Amino acid sequence: MEKKVSLSNLVAFNNQVDYCVGTGRMGLALQKEYQEQLKLVQDEIGFSHIRGHGLFSDDMAIFQEYKEHWEDTETKIEYNFTYLDLVMDAYRDLGLKPFLELGFMPKKLASGDQTIFYWRGNVTPPKSYEAWCDLVVATLKHLCERYGTEEVVTWPIEVWNEPNLPGFWKGADMQEYFKLFKETFCAIKALDERFKVGGPAICGVKDELWIDEFMKFISSEGLKVDFITRHHYTTKQHDWKGHYTYAELEDPEFRFNNLHSTREIVDRYEAYRGLPIHITEFNTSYSPDCVIHDTNLNAAYLAHHLSRLGDDNASYSYWTFGDIFEEKGVPFTPFHGGFGMVANRCIPKPTFYTFAFYKKLKGGQCVFRDDDMILVKGDDGVLRGIAWNFCEKAEDRKVKDLGVTVFAPDGNYSMICQTVDETTCNPLKLWHDLGEPSHLSEEQVKLLRAAAVPAITSENLEAKVGLKFKLNVKENGVIYFEIRERVLTADRGYVCPLI
């Protein structure tokens, strides 16, 4: 496959790989391992925002009821922000702003007892919309007092999570969700109209219908929402076996077309044309026990996705940064198909590097992009690119040989490559070869971390009527490469024995 690159041929590329990342429920942030994984992700990638469930769930203990005396008939409400402060302080220490998801319903405020997940997030409407809005406003006021209003009004706010799914919103009741959205939106804007509020955070089922009906609703109500949100998962129906799920990937073009349909629907409404769309969750599988998440296939497939998710969307938040996560319960093993880009015991998965590589492409201008490769000329003049080769089916498994010619000035150049593939960076294989231990020894942890590092190679290139090089991308591989001018500064008399 020959690729020819002109450095003057600029290509649109909205790289928001580091805008937001997902997390398990907020209460998990109080755990040591959670914070260690998040620090690793922030040190090596560095996201701006973090979004997760459970802000108002009972383990955060914000919504409280009490009586002045045991004989009283009147119940009063108070708020407890102790855990919220601990979580927010920890996020802030790591340079993160929250992308606030308002949910789930505190048990004492809920109109019903339907819950979701191992940790029983209540998914019923409030028994009092006034009390719900008071809770939201009180929480935002507290955050403004603690972190400053000028800061907090920059934090995006999303009303609920996946109300189009009956598991996440009782009966997937569209009209009831619209009521929740309007009441919440108006209460927040009354507090300070500068808050950025959006929704409907839908996922999968009847997504086009929900987006269209939501747009009709906010248009008819005159609600000037600040952004639209939706989710994006890319696997077909799952099969279950033991603790795990298995699924095939969907065709990338089908998924990109589905995302584009949201852009088209929003833009049909003149008052909202061009409104930002945030993908507040995305991954391959939507299940926290799908083995694909731990694989090199996951990393290579998502490398293609990250090259195009910004075409129609203002941001896209990977679900999730780490494997401290309990939707279906506490996992039994370190590799269990968890959503995270980091396995428990702080072992980076191949997907971790897909994100780290795209972070390196920030800044500069894109000069080439297709279904195999992307190349950016940095503001510093360095060429930075990523190539990938996802091979899900056995009949598709073959090395992808990419020949590239960049029409750069004549001269000497240095190319450094970092390779993540099934041979060079595959901690899952090592864990399998070790016997798939559920409880890792310290020595095993060291081995797995050592196996979770890209291979680094280098070569010198000479440009004569173009800079020519080849990339051999193995099955389910991702290669990050940098090309810069080479200036030899050898010490007097030194001859490198490798020459």
Sequence and secondary structure as in RCSB ss.txt:
>XXXX:A:sequence
MEKKVSLSNLVAFNNQVDYCVGTGRMGLALQKEYQEQLKLVQDEIGFSHIRGHGLFSDDMAIFQEYKEHWEDTET
KIEYNFTYLDLVMDAYRDLGLKPFLELGFMPKKLASGDQTIFYWRGNVTPPKSYEAWCDLVVATLKHLCERYGTE
EVVTWPIEVWNEPNLPGFWKGADMQEYFKLFKETFCAIKALDERFKVGGPAICGVKDELWIDEFMKFISSEGLKV
DFITRHHYTTKQHDWKGHYTYAELEDPEFRFNNLHSTREIVDRYEAYRGLPIHITEFNTSYSPDCVIHDTNLNAA
YLAHHLSRLGDDNASYSYWTFGDIFEEKGVPFTPFHGGFGMVANRCIPKPTFYTFAFYKKLKGGQCVFRDDDMIL
VKGDDGVLRGIAWNFCEKAEDRKVKDLGVTVFAPDGNYSMICQTVDETTCNPLKLWHDLGEPSHLSEEQVKLLRA
AAVPAITSENLEAKVGLKFKLNVKENGVIYFEIRERVLTADRGYVCPLI
>XXXX:A:secstr
 EEEE TT        TTSEEEES GGGGGSHHHHHHHHHHHHHT  SEEEES TTSGGG  EEEE SSTT    
EEEE  HHHHHHHHHHHHTT EE EEE  B GGGBSS  EETTTTEE S BS HHHHHHHHHHHHHHHHHHH HH
HHTTS EEESS TTSTTTSGGG HHHHHHHHHHHHHHHHHH TTS EEEEEE STTHHHHHHHHHHHHHHHT   
SEEEEEEE B   EEETTEEE  B  HHHHHHHHHHHHHHHHTSGGGTT  EEEEEEES SSTTBGGGGSHHHHH
HHHHHHTTGGGT SEEEES SBS   TTSS SSS S  S SEETTTEE HHHHHHHHHHHT SSEEEEE SSEEE
EE TTS EEEEEEE   SGGG   EEEEEEE   SEEEEEEEEEESTTTS HHHHHHHTT  SS  HHHHHHHHH
HSS EEEEEEEEESSSEEEEEEE TTEEEEEEEEE      TT   TT 
